[in-house]
Amino acid sequence: MFLVKPLSKNNYMNDFSNICILIPSLNPDENLTKLVDELCQYKWKKITIIDDGSSNETKKIFDNISKVSKITVISHDNNQGKGAALKTGFKNIKLHAKDSCGIITVDADGQHLVKDVVKIALAANNNKNAVIFGVRGFGANTPIASLIGNKSSRYLLDAMIGIKIDDCQTGLRYLPASVIEDLLILPSSGYDYELECLIKINNLEYNIIQIKIETVYIDSNKGSHFKGLVDSSKILLILSRYSAVSISSFGIDIFLFTLALSYNGSILFATIFARILSGSFNFIFNKLLVFRSYDKNKLLKESTLYLCLLGIIALMSASILALWEGSALHTILLFKVLIDTSLFFLSFYAQKNIIFTDSKG
């Protein structure tokens, strides 16, 4: 039962008519009804709800909500994942609310309070081109799976990518209209999509604002479809790409270096030969898989910069390793591993911050 009240003409604080609300939902309960009812006390540009293949038993909830004016309900025939639901919503809003300044995503399970949605909206009105995250605190009442999953994700994001954020798994986010097109091309369709969005936003150098929100866990988080450590481990797989491609390239490089050195005997030749082939592999997979740089217009610039980096790294490795010219093969390989491990960090920094930059400016 909806209890929508008319807006007060004098209450400009209720007017967020330049902002859209997007709610992905799977098998909701009355928490969704309550959320929508409370959201309707405010003036939004558009409220879009995605039914991500929910069961027939919950269809009545969506049917009732769809009768409310200015609310759009879009249904997937089958469950496709939270990422797919968000992308469906992004496309719909992009098509039907072209003049909105941005979108606030809200979870359907009652864990995001409307007062916190309003806090995000107020901040968005003053920071229309920033990305705003509603971040939770994680205290003694936090379910252990949620606590471990969020903390491990947060620390790995900071250590491996340099993203410092208190709650990387929050679903309460303001996304400016300017970033939506870039988020739509990301391939993930599950819960990992939200972390991919965060990484993309960071690569695009958007200003990220964090706003503290109330932490709500209903029945120890049973209503959420985020399954604690299982889905956290899936999310963390995204981060493994940053090391998996480098480890694979390193293995190829060591194999080709050993092969060339055995036949030729020259450390310089073996280093350059192995680095050209392993570097080509590294460039292709880093561009497409790791840094997700799909812009064909940047290919010449990226490949030129990468060749320069490849040459510098290869010459540094070969020059240092040449000090062991004539030593036993196992000795040379040992020092090559140590040297190239050190150069790995230099290479990664250069690729992330110079070559595969995705700056919006």
N, C-alpha and C positions, 0 to 999 in steps of 0.2 A: 504494500500500500504506500503510494507516494504522498508526501505532505509538502508539495512544492509551494512556497510562499512567494508572492510578488516582491521584486526588488524595491528597496526604498529609493525614491528619486533623489534623496539627499545624500545617500551613502555611496560616494564615488569609490570607496574601498572595495565594493562588491563588483566593480566593473573591470573585467579582464577580457574585454571583447576583441582584443588583438591576439589572444592566446588560445590554442586548441588543447583539449585533453584527450589522451589516448589510453585506453584500458584494455590490455590483452587478458583474456579470461578462459579458463578451462574448468568445467564442472563447478560453477560457482554456487555459493549458498546465499542466504539473505544478507550477508555482509556486502555483497555487490549492490543489492537493492538499497541498502542503507547508505552506501558510499555515493551512489548516483543521486539519491534524494538530497543528501547534504551538499553535493557539488552544484545542484540546481538552484541553491540559494544565491549563487553568484552568476554573473553574466560572463559566459565564455564565447569565444568565436564559434566553437564547435566541440561537441563531445562525441567521440567515436569509440565504440566498444567492439572488440573482435572476439567472436565465439570460435575458439580454436578446436572445433570438432567435439564439442561437449556431448554428454550423454543425453538421451531423450528425456530423462527424468528432470534435467535442469533447463530444458528448452523453455519452460513456462516463464522462468525468470527473465530470459532474454526477450520473450514475447511481450511481457509486461513493460519492460524498460523501453522497448522500441516504440511504444505508444506515446512516450513523453516527447513533446515538441523539441526539435533541434538536437535530438539524440539519434545517431546513426549506429545501427547494429549490423555488422558484417559477419557472416558465418562461413567457416571452412567446413567442407563436407567431412574431412578427416582431420585428426590431430596432426599438425605439422610442426609444432614446436613454438616456443615463445618468440624466438627470433623471426620466424616466418610470420607470426601474428603481428609483430611490431612493424615489419616491412609492409604488410598488407595495409595497416593503418597509415603508415607514412605515405604510401602511394595515394590512398584515398584523400587524405588531408591535402597533399600536394596538388591534387587535381581539383578539389572542391573548395579549398580555403587558401588560395594562392597569395592573398594579401596578409595572412597572419604572420606575426613576427617569430613564432616558434611553437613548439609542442611540449607539453608536460606529460610524461609517461607515468602512470599510476598503476600499482598492482591491485588486483581485484579481491584479494583475500582479507581485506580489513586491516592490514598491517600499516597502511599509510593513512594517517588521520587527515581529514579535510583541512584542519587548521594548519597542518604542515604543507599541504598542497598550496594553500594560500600564501604561506611564507615564501615558497619558491616562486609563486607568481608575482608577488610584490618585488622580490629581488630581480626577476626577469624584466619587469617594467623599467627598472633602472639600469639593467645590463643586458640589453636586447641581443647583443651578439656574443655573449659569453655562454659557456655551458655551466649549468648549475646542478649540483648533486645534493640531494637530501641525505645526509650521512647519519647513521645510527651510532649510538654508544653500545659497547658490548660489555655488560657487567655480569654479576653473579647469576642473574636469572636467564642468561642467554643459553639456549640449547647447545650442548657441547659440539654437535656436528656443525651447526652454523658458526660457532665461535672458531673452531679449528679451520674450517673451510675459508672463512673470511680473512683470518689472520695470516694463514699461509699464502693465500693469493696476494694479500697486501704486501707482505715482505718480499715475495718473488718479483712482483711488479716493480718495487723500488730497487731491488738489487740488480735485476736484469735489464730493465727498460728505463729506469729513472723516473717512474711515475709515483708521486707521493700522494696517496689519497686514503682517507680513513676507512672508507666503506666502498670497496670496488664492486660489490655485488648489489648495491642498492638499485631498486627499480624506479625510484622517484627521481626523475631527472627532467631538467628543462633543456631542450635542444633547439638552438636557433634555426630558423628556416634555411640559413645558408649552408648548414652542415648536412642536411637530410639527403641530398643527392649522393654525397660521398658515403653515407651509411647504407644506402640502398644497394650498393654494388658489393658489399661484403658478403661472402658466401655462406656463412654459418646460419643455421635455422633454429638451433636450440638455445639453452641458457648461455652457452658460450658466446652467443652473438653480442650480449651486453658488454662482455669484456673486450671483444673485438672492437666494438664501438669506442670504448674508452681508449684503446691503443690508437685507433685511427684519429680520434679527437686530439690526442696528445701529439701525434705526428703532424697534424694540421696546425699545431701551435695555437689552438684556441685557449683563451683564458678560462680556467676551471675554478669555479667558486664553490666552496663547501659550506653548507648550512646545516647546523645540527637539528635533527628532528627527533621526535619521541620514538623510542624503541618499543614495538608492540609485537608480542608473540602470543598467538591465540592457540590454546590447547597444545602448548609446547611445539608450535609451528606445524601442527598436523594438517592444517588447511592449505599450506603452501605446497605447490608441486615441485619446488626445488628440494631434491632429496639429499640434503646435507652433503656428506662426504662423497657420495657417488657423483653428484653433479659438480661438486667442487673439483674432483679429480679430472672431470671432463674439461672444466674451465682451465685448469692448470696445463692441460695438453697444448693449449694455444702457446703458452710460454716456451714449451719444449721445442717449438719450431726454430726459435732463435739459436739454440745450440745444436739441434739435430742436423741442420744443413751444414753448419761449420764442421761438425764431427765427421760427417760423410765426406765433405771436401778434403778434410785433413787426412782421412784414410786413403782417398784416391791419390792425394799428393804424395804420401809416404810410399805407397805402392809404386807409382810411376817414377819417383825419385830413386828408389832402390833398383828398379829395373834399368833405368838409364845409367846409373852409376856403375852397375855391374858390367854393362856393355861398353861404356865410354870411358869411365874413370875420372871424368871431370866433374867436380862438384858444381861449378858454375853452370855448365850445360845441363846437368841433371836437375838442378834447382829451377832453371828457367823453363825447361821442357815440362816438368811436372806441374809448375805453377800456372802455365798457360792453359793446360787442359783442365786441371782442377779448378782454376779460377773461372773458366768459362761455365763450368757446372755450378760453381758458387754464385756467379752473377745471375744466371737464369733463375735459380731457385730462390735466391734472396729477393730478387725483384718481384717474382710472382707469388711466392709462398710466404715469405717472412715479412717483407715491408709492404706487400700488397700495392705496389706501384704499377697501375695498369695504363697510365697515360702514355699513349704511343708518341705524343709530341715531345716527351721527355727522354725518349730512348737514346737519341744521339748524345745528349748532355750526360745522361747517366752512364752510358757505355764508355764515353771518353774519359770521364772522371774515374770510372772503375779501372780502366786500363792504366791510367796514371798511378792509381793506388796500387794496382797489381804489380806494376814495374818497381815502384818504390819498395814495397814489401819484399818482393823477390830479390832485389839487389841488396837490401839490408840483410836478409836471411843468408844469401850466398856469401856476402862479404864477411859476415861474422863467422859463418861456418867454414870459410876458406882457411881459417886459422888452424883447422884440424886436417888440412889436406895431407893425404898419405897415411892417415891413421887407419886403424881397422874399421871395417864397415859398421860393426855394432857400436863402436865409439862415436862415429859420425852420426848414426841414427839417433843415439841417445841425446846428443847435443842439438840435433835438428828438432827433436820433439820439444826440448826445453825452450829453444829460441822461438820456434813457431807458436808455441803456446803463449809466450809473451806478446808476440806480434798479433795474435788473434784479437786481443783486447783493443789494440790500436786500430786494426782493420774494422772491427765491429763499430767502434766509435765513429770512424770516418764514414762508414756506409750509412749509419743511422742519422748522423747530423749534417753530412755534407752531400753524399751521393743521392740517397733515396729520400731526401726531404720532400715533404708533401705540403709545403707552406701554402696557406690560403691567400697570402699576399702576393 
